[in-house]
Structure formats: C-alpha cells, structure tokens
Amino acid sequence: MEGAAAREAQGAEAPRASAPPPAPSEPPAAPRARPRLVFRTQLAHGSPTGKIEGFTNVRELYAKIAEAFGIAPTEILFCTLNSHKVDMQKLLGGQIGLEDFIFAHVRGETKEVEVTKTEDALGLTITDNGAGYAFIKRIKEGSIINRIEAVCVGDSIEAINDHSIVGCRHYEVAKMLRELPKSQPFTLRLVQPKRAFDMIGQRSRSSKCPVEAKVTSGRETLRLRSGGAATVEEAPSEFEEEASQKVDDLLESYMGIRDPELASTMVETSKKTVSAQEFARCLDSVLGEFAFPDEFVVEVWAAISEAREACG
C-alpha cells in the first residue's frame, strides 16, 4: 500500500504556477510629423517681411502672398527666389528650396508699343507664371524686339492688338506671335513689374544666358504641382538637372518658350519609357495640349539619352 501510495504521489503533477497577466499592448508609434513649412516673403519693390504656409500650387502661393500684403492675387506677375531683382535665372518654378526667400513682383505701369514684324522671329522667349500671366523671359540680341527700348525682360504681355491674352499659357502666346503676318504693324500692351530705383532700366541683350540658376543646392525642396498636393522631395539628381537644362534649351529653340518645370516633367516622363516611340506616346497622354512635333520629341529623347550617358 505504501509503495502504491508513493508511486501515486510521485506520479502526481506539481501545481503549475499561474501565468503572469499579459503586458498591456503599447500604442503604435505615431508617424513622425514633418515640421510646418513656413516661407519668408517680400514684395520685390520693397515691403516688410511676411510669412506664408499651406499652399500646394502656384495659384495658392500667390493667394497666400497677396493675403500677407493685403493685395489681390492678380497683382502678382511672377516671383523670384533669393533676389528682389528681375532676374530670369532665379524665377520661381515648380520647386522651392525649404530655405529659399520668395520675392513677389507686382504690376507696375502699363505701356503700349507698336511693332512691325520684318522677320519670321521677333526675338522673344516667353514664359508664364502658372497663374494666367505670360511674360518676356529673354530678348535676343539684334532682334526686332531688342531694337525697341520700351520692351524689357519681365514685362507681362497683357494684349496683342487689343485682344487680351490673360489666362493664356506661354506656348499659346508664342504661337500667336509666330503667326502674325510680316510687314503688318501690331500692338503689344505690356505691364512692367513695379521696380525699386536700383532696378529701373533692366534689360537683357544676351541671346543665350548661362545655365539656369538652380533653386536647390543639395537640400530638400517643396515640389509644387498643378494637380494634387505639394510634396517635399530631395533635390534633383545630376542627371535630372543636366537633362532638364537640355530640354529647356530645346523648348526655346523650337517653341520660343522657356519652362524649367515643363522640362522637368518631360524628363520625369522619360524615366518610364525605353524608346522614343514609347516616350512620344507618354508625352501625348501627359502633355497632349502642347502638340509637340515629332522631330522635336525625337530631339528631346536624344538630349535626355545623352544626359543619361554623360552622368553615368
């Protein structure tokens, strides 16, 4: 009996220790909040410094600047970065460095000039501000327009022969000017930016300017988009900068416009394609309103490919 009892005792299970209560689950880590993006701004002809934030495209940017200074958004012709001067190499495009200072150039005096088109090209390079105003970015040396002292770089083109072009894109304005008949005078109504005393008489007599100034220098930038929210991105790579510059040069040569943001979009589109034909189809779907000629698209593809090879 004792042996059986001993065996029974040995075979009995020892009481189990009760399991500790489960540790309370930790709340998921909150996503890292990006600091508010606040930019400093002034009116180019002189003003106190204002601060703006919360914009996602150029129109909203102009609205914020206008609100800061108590003016209408339509008073703003264009903006430059880190310079109060009418410097076409420092135009605000689709990217703003997070430390850039924004200068807004507002409407000044209106003037009218009569021009007679004695050659096919007037010698103008047109760009626009992304919010309805096309303006003169460059005047070619020795050209028809270069001989008219009243016309200056930075002047907004408000009307051609009393026909308002406010709201037209730069390529539409360039096309209108190209199609004007030769030997027939026409009138340009221009609005010059309001200028401080040290900026009066600004003109450009160079047919080619140095490489467009970059609004970034290895920093993050705010990328403005015509549709959708703005995004903070790394500064463009060496290839993107080189290819965009080549494409911008081709835009001026073929179409009489300069548009670094358009050039950047075309380079970005090329990354998704492997041939000139595929690139052309993608451009039609993304930028069909420009109706780029086939020979231009081939030139653009070749320029981008050359930049890619040069940058490794």
Protein Blocks (a to p, Z undefined) as FASTA:
>chain_A
ZZmmmmmmmmpccdddddddddddddddddddddddddddddfkbpcddddehiabfklm
mmmmmmmnopafklpmbdcehiabdcfklcccfbccfkbccdddddddddddddddfbfb
eoiacddehnopacdfbdcehiaklmmmkbcghiacfbgghiafehiafklmmmmmmmpc
ghiacddddddddddfklgoiacfbfbdcddddfbehiacddddfedcddddddddfklm
mmmmmmmmmmmmmnopacfklmmmmmmmmmmpcbfklmmmmmmmmmmmnopafklmmmmm
mmmmmmmmmnZZ
